[in-house]
Amino acid sequence: MKKINILFTVVFILGLALPLLAQPGNFNTSLHKTREGKPTWYDMENGGYETLTGIPIEDLGCVSCHPADGLNANGDPVPNPFEATCEDCHATNSGTPGPVTEGDCLGCHGRQSNLRSLGVSDVHRDASTPMVCWDCHSTTDMHGDGNTYTSMLDPGAVVTDCEQAGCHESLPGSHAANDPHNDALHCSSCHMQTNLSCYNCHFDSQIEEHVKRAKQPITGFVILVNREKDGKVHPATFQSLYHDSSGGSWVAMAPNYTHSVTKDEARVCTDCHQNFGGSIPAIEDYNAGGGIKFSTWNDADSTLSWTQGIIPLPIDYKHSFIMDFITYEGNLSDPPGASKNWTFVKSEADGFQLLYSTPMSTAQMD
């Protein structure tokens, strides 16, 4: 009888432990497992940067992205060839999957990490009881819902939003004019302080030395587009790139949400509307007929300047949204960081990829 009880106990414990040790049921179709977002943007078949470089993504190492120290959450070397597993985030060497820290999230989600490093505030993160990633992002966001997605921007891939149950389900009565845009604006268009881009990735550094090198992270701007997912005006950011070997310059742009939310200093009408008496540099430039010169490289001191504030993306954006492209002239194996070894190349984008969104219409620009 004692043997039976012992056997039953062992089986019972294993029955509890095995589900914890197994992959969550939907993980194999989740974006954290498949890493489909990068090929979706880069591949030639989707009109991505490969159309200029001619280099398949498999030769770049992008889909094998792993911590810089080459170790998983257990402290073990990541496998070669790399395959995404629970251990990317969860330590499992104690017998059950360990908790995840925000540091684990920020190790991959670099834009959010950069915002913190730059000291950008956020009403949720800076609350008396600071909110953390999983206060809003559910297991479905992280481990998938059983469906296969090509990007986190696909409808359904990330369900977290401002107006989800338990959060901001309705506008407070004190809200200015109680939403004069009749739900055509996403909350972030007014309440997000800034977007962020790591300006001008140097593609040759990535290819030859696996060094992720950009000129610098930039903030202080909010590009506005129409998000296809819900048809609302939504902030967007971009990634600009330059490839010496092909001479190809590229811009990829899409809706983007940064955790830089403000409650009491949200935008007012004149922050976006020139015809309401506002002074918006991007709109002034566009109306003057010269397009929107978003960024300018200053050769004299090797610095970059860029347009601040609201920047509505016009319908002729491929010609009117103008930025300077630069290239790195130092040793490609140099560690990324501040450097004077950058030089101007050109102000034309050889390709402009806008996905999951559409530009502002002529009526919206008026």
N, C-alpha and C positions, 0 to 999 in steps of 0.2 A: 504493500500500500504506500509505504514511504517513497519507493522508487517511482510509483505512478504520480504521486504528488510533485516530486522533484521534476519529473519529465514534463508534467503539465505546466509547472512554473517556468521552466526553460522555454517551452513552446510559447507560453503567454508573453514572456518578455521579448522573445524574438519577433512575435507578432506585432508588438508595439514598436520595436526598433526598426524593423525592415522598411516600413513605409517612410520613416524619417530618413533612412539611409538611401532610399531609392530616389531617383530623379522625380521631382514633382510631375504629375501626370501630363501637364501641358508644356513642360520645359523644352522638349525637343522641337516644338514648332515656334517657340518664342524667339524674339529678335535677339535676346541675350545669348541664345544658342546658335541661331543660324547666321547672325551677323550680316543679314541681307541688305541692310541700309547702305553700306559702302558700295557694293556692286551696283545697286540700283542707281546711285548717283554717278558712278565712274564709268560703267560699261558702255562700249560703243553702241550696242543695240538699244540703249536708252538715250542716245544722244549725248553721252557724257564725255569727260575729258579725254578718254581713250581715243576719241575720234581725232585728236590732235597728236597725242603722244605715241599711239600705236603700240603701247605696252600693256599687256593683259594685267588685270589686277592681281592675278596669282603670282606675278613676278615682283610685286611690290611689298608683299608681307602685310598688307593692310588688313586682310581678313584673319590674320594670325596675331592680331594685336594682343599684347599681354603686358603685365606690370614690368616696369623698367628694370627691376632687379631679377626678372626671369623666374620668380617664385610664385606659387599659388598661395591660397589662404592657409594651407597646411605648412607652408615653408618649404615645400618640395619643388624641384625644378619643373617648369611647365613642360608638357610632352612635346616632342618633335617627331613628326609634324603635330602642330598644335590642334587641339580640339577643345571647344568650350564645354565646361562641366560645372557642376555645383561648386566645386572647389575654387573656381575663379573668385567667388565672393565669400563662400562659407567654409570655415575650417571644419573638417569632419574627422580629424584624427583623435577626437575625444569620444567617439562612438556615436554621437548625434550631431547633426548640422549645427554649427555655432552661429551666434548672432552676427549680423552685419553692422559695421559702423558707417557713419557718414563718410569717413575717410576712404572706405572701400568704394563707395559711389563716386566720390570726387576724383578718385584715381583714374577713372575712365571718362567721366563727364567733365571734360576740361574747361568748357566755357563757364560752368557754374563755379568751378574751382578758381578760375581767373577772376571772376567777379568778387569773390571773397578776398582774394589777395590784393585786389585794387581798392578794397574798403568800401565797395558799393553796398548801401544799406538795403534791407528788406523787412517789411513790417512783420512778416511771419517768422523769419529767422531771428529777428531782434526782439521778439516778444519777451515778456517777463518769464514765461516758460517757453523757451525757443522751440519752434516746430522743426521736425526733422523730415527727411525725404519721405519716409513711409507713413507719416501722418496723413499725407494726401495720396501718395502712390500706393495702390493696393497690390496684393499678390498678383492679380491679373495683369497689371502693368508690367511687372517684373518677370513673372514666370509664364506669361501667355494665357490665352483663353482657349487654346486648341485649334485656332485658325492660323493660317500662315500669312504673314504680312511681308511686304517688300520694304517698308520703311515705317519708322515710328510716326510718320505723318499720315499714313493710311487711316481712313476712318475705322475706328474700333481698336486700333493698335494700342493707343494710350487713351484710357477713358477718363482720367483725371482732368477736371476743369473747374473753374471758379464756382460755377453754379451747380456742382454736384450735390447730392443729398448730404445734409449735415454741414454744408458750407454756406456760400452766399446764394441761397435759393431764390431770393427776391431782392429788389432794390429797396434800401431804406427810404422812408418818407422824406428824409432830409437831403436825398440825392438831388443835385442841381437840376431843376426843371424835370425831374423824374424821367430821365433818359430822352432827350430831345431827338435822338436818332432812331427811336422806335426799334431798338434791339439790332440795329445794323452794325454796331460797333462791338467788338469783343472788349471785355473789361480791361484787358492789358493795354489796349490802344491809348487809354487815358491814365491808367494807374501804374504802368511799367515805366520806370525812370529812364532806362537806357537799354539798348541792345549791345552786343559785343561781337567783335570779329577779331580773329588772329590774322592780321593783315599780310597778304601776299606770301603764301607758302612757297618755299623754294623747292620745286619738285626734284631737281637733280640731287639735292642733299638727301632726300628721302630714298631715291632710287639707289644711289651709289653707296651711301653710308648709313642708311636707315636713321637719319637724323631729322626729326620734325622741326623744321626751322621756318619761322615767320619773322617779319620785321618787328612786330610788337602787337599786343592786344590793344584794341581801340574801343572806346565807349563814347557816350554823349550824344548818340544818334538813335533815332527810331525810324526805320524805313516802314512805310505802310503799304500793304497789299490787300487784296481780297482773298481770304482763305477759302479754298474750294470745299473743305470739309463741312463748313457751316454757312458759307456765303458772307461771313462777317469781315469787316475791316480788321486787320490783325497785324501786329508788328512782324517784321521779317529781318533776317540777317543774311550775310553772304560769306562765301569763302572765295577769295581771289588767289590765283596761282600763276606761276610763271615757270616755264620749262626751257632751259637754255638750248638743249639739244634740238628741239623742234622749233624754237622761237615762238612757242604757243602761249598766249595769255588767255586766261579763262576766268569767268565769274559764275559761281553757282549760288542761287538765291532761293530761299524758301521761308515760310512762316517759322517763327522761332519765339520761344518764351524764355525770358531770363527771370531769375528770382531777384528782382530789384523793385518790388512792389511798394508803392507809397499809398497811405490812406488819405492823408490830409493835404497833400500837395499834388493832387492829380491835375491833369491838364484842363484848361478852360478853353472856351471857344477860340479866343485869339491866339492860342498856341498852335492852332491848326489852320485857322481860316484867315487868309489875307483879306478877304472881302468883309470881315468883321472888324477890321482895324488891326489885325495882327501883323507882325514883322517876322516872316519866316524866310531865312536866307535861301533855302532850296527852291521855294516857290518864286521868289523874286528873280533868281537866276533863270529859272525855266521860262517865266513870263517875258523876260528880256530877250529870249530867243537863242540863248547860248547853251541851252541844256543845263543839266545839274552837274557841275564839276565837284564830284563828291570828295576827291582826295587830290592832293598836290605834293609832289616830291620836291624838297628844297636841297639842291645840290650843294649850296654854299656851306651848309652845316649838317648835311646828311640827316635831315629830319623830315617827318611827314606831318602834314596838316590836313584836316578833314572837316567837312560840314557838320555842324552841330544841330541838334533839335530834330523836329519832324521833317521827314523826307518822303512825300508821297511818290510812289513809283509810277511814272507816267506811261501812257500806252505805247509810246515810241521809245521805251527804255533802252532798247538795244543800241540806239544811237545817242540818246539824250542823257543817259546815266554814264558819266565819264569818270574814270579814275586812272591814276598813274600806276604803271607796273614797273617793278624794280627787280633787280637780280643780285644775288650774293656773289661777291668776288673774292671772298676769303677761302680758306681751306674747307672743303666740304665736310671734313671730319671735326671741325670746330664744334664745341658744345653750343647749343642754342642760347641766345641771350642778346643783350644789348651789344651792338657792333656798328662801326662806321663803314664796314665793308659792303655797303649796298650802293648801287648806282642805278640811275634811271634808264629804262629801256624804251617804253612807249606809252601812249595814253589810249590806245585802242584795244578793246577786248576781241580776240579772235573767235571767242565763243561766249555766249551768255545763256545760261541754263536756268530757267525759272520753272520750278515744279511745285505742285500742290497749291498753287495760287495763281491769280491773274493780276495784271497791273490795274491801277486805278483808271476808271473810265474818264472820258473827257468831261462828262457831267460832274463827276466827283472832284475833278481838278479845279472846276470853276469856283 
